[in-house]
Amino acid sequence: MAPAPSVGPRSAGAGRAIDAAALSKLRWRCRRGLLENDLLIERLFTRAAPLTQADANGLYLLMELADNDLLDLFLGRQKPTADLDRPEVHQVLAAVRAQGTRPETRLSSATSSRTSS
């Protein structure tokens, strides 16, 4: 699947919230095979602030990665390199990490309940 056409040079509307149709497509594109990634990405969709075009651009770029590489970026084990070393990618990674302070969305509790069943 090709990335969204808005990925590329920053557009004037990078700070605007994306519309419902674009949000739905983005949410579908962000589905991952690794549960931990799904849980971390879901934080972006459930936060109070709406997703902007810059967030969407960063997510589309990150979705090109393999699951383990993506998880390493989310957890801060690796830093974005080459094409991923862009402001919108750093913005998404920071948003995912910032959401981790809420007790109800802690990754450790969600993954431990998955392994105990």
N, C-alpha and C positions, 0 to 999 in steps of 0.2 A: 504494500500500500504506500503510495507517495505521501510525503509530508504535506501539511496544509499549505496552501499557496502563500499565506502570510509569513511563513518562516523565511527568514532572509534578512535583508537590511531592515533596520528599525523603521516602522511606519509611524505616521503622525498620530495614529490612534492607539499606540501601544499601551497607554494608561487607561483606556476605556474598558469597561466590563464587556465581556463577550455576550452575545445573545443566547437565548435558550436553545436554539437549534445547534449552534456551534458548541455550546456546553455539552449537549447530549452526544454529539459526535466525538468530542474530546474525551468524555468520560468512557465511551466505548473503546476508543483507541488506547486508553490508559490501562485497560484490563491486562493483568500480567499472570503468568503461570506460577509465580512465587507469592504465596500468601502475604509474606512480610512486605513485599512491594505494594501489593494491593492495599494493605492497611495503611501504609505510609502515604500513598497517593490519595486515598480517600480523605485524609485530613485536609487536603487542599479543597476538596469539593464540599466539605461540611463546615468550613470555617465561616465566620461571620462576613468577612470581606469577600466580595465577588471576585471571580477570576478575571484578570485583565487579558488583553491581547498579548502582552509581554509574557504573562504566565503561560498562556497557551503555546506561544512560540517556544518557550523553554521546555515545556512538557513534550511537545512534538519532537524536539531534538533529543531529549532523554529517552524517549520511547524507542529509538533506534538501537539502544544498547541491549546486550544480553542481561537477563535477570540478575545474575550475580554481580556484574559490573555496576548495574543500577543501584543495587543494595549497598555496595561499597561506597558509592557517592552519597547516598542518603545518610548513611551512618558516619560519614566523614573519614572512612578508611582510605579513600583515594580523593584526589582533587581533579576537577575537570581539566582536560588537556585538549590541545589542538582545536578542533571545531566546537568543542563544548565549553571552552573557556570564554564564555560570553556573559554579559550582564544578566540576560533573561534566565540563563541556566542557573547562575549563582543565586538569583532571586528565588527561583523555585526551590532550590536546595535549602536556602535559609528559611523559607516558609515551612517546609516539611519539618525541619529540625526544631523550629520555634513552636510548632504545634505539639511537640513531644512532651511539653511540660504539663499538659492536662492529664490528670490521673486516669480518666476514663478512656483515653486513647493511647495509653502506654503499650508499646509493642510487646514488651516482655510478658505482660499479663495476658495479652491476646494469644501469643504463640504458645505460652505454657498451657493454656486451656485446650488448645488444639492438640498438643502432644499427649495430654492426659486422657483423651477420649479414645 
